[in-house]
């Protein structure tokens, strides 16, 4: 009988850890935590990685709920990314419990092979993907400085080579007017809520004249205290998205023009603050995707490029990582076709049999791809060449 291949050994190792991986996935799913509050997930993952023999650094890179777990002593360093934050009200409707458990399984399986195959692996726990920019902050602290490649999987309703990832920047807007008694002396008031509403209407008109891949959406976070008081203060949170950070800048300026016009029309003033962690578009690395897709195909998952019928559009701080090192962000099916992420129905699938299957297949495919990177210098060279070609002009500000 022929000796088992590296892929077969990795697949066997992941299957042997299946109970642990699914327990972790279910535990994170049942305990959803928001940006930078993922203490349960952090502790569960760190404990599992420590028990598997990796060198675990909790609370890493200056973030209380980030971690790094390392194995191997020499050779190329590959990063496996875990995400584990949830969404308000709808929990793990983005399936980050699946991402975390698959990353855990891939890290444990790769660590078991690191010395033999001459490579190094680091499992990075990256908090606050849903708007907090954990990866951006970790990158600025040096988390990816020595990394030859980085990878993660993301759940979806189809097996896709990637999502249609577009750049995003968040802006907090405040309007200041003048309070007054709404019945006795409305003429003395300057209505900050009117300013916010007019700004919203202006942006709604702007949407008719932006690119097909651009998105602008916002909510009011303060609209006044009582109807009989003219609101002297109002606030809103806006997301501005465009295919790249470069194309995002002019759209941001147009959005601000709309919002300022609302303040001017209502006799109010406006201030704004862009957050410190803009998300870049995702540069999916062709060489890494080819290796991952080949490994996933051995498990019966045949990844296809997204189409108008299958695409998942969104933004992620993994895009920032992809400007720094060759990276991939493939999607694994956990739900029936047409079930969108960020819905309660998707959350149910992420914690069910579909999510469980994606944990095992994602862990196996990623660990096998790590092994390919360690043992095949051609893949590493092609991956680096792909990154150089994609970032020929350097990476944009904000990365």
Beta strands, then each sheet from edge to edge (+ up, - down):
strand 1: 55-58
strand 2: 67-71
strand 3: 77-82
strand 4: 120-125
strand 5: 149-156
strand 6: 164-165
strand 7: 167-176
strand 8: 215-222
strand 9: 233-242
strand 10: 269-274
strand 11: 313-314
strand 12: 326-333
sheet 1: 1+ 2- 4+ 3+ 5+ 12+
sheet 2: 6+ 11+
sheet 3: 8+ 9- 7+ 10-
end
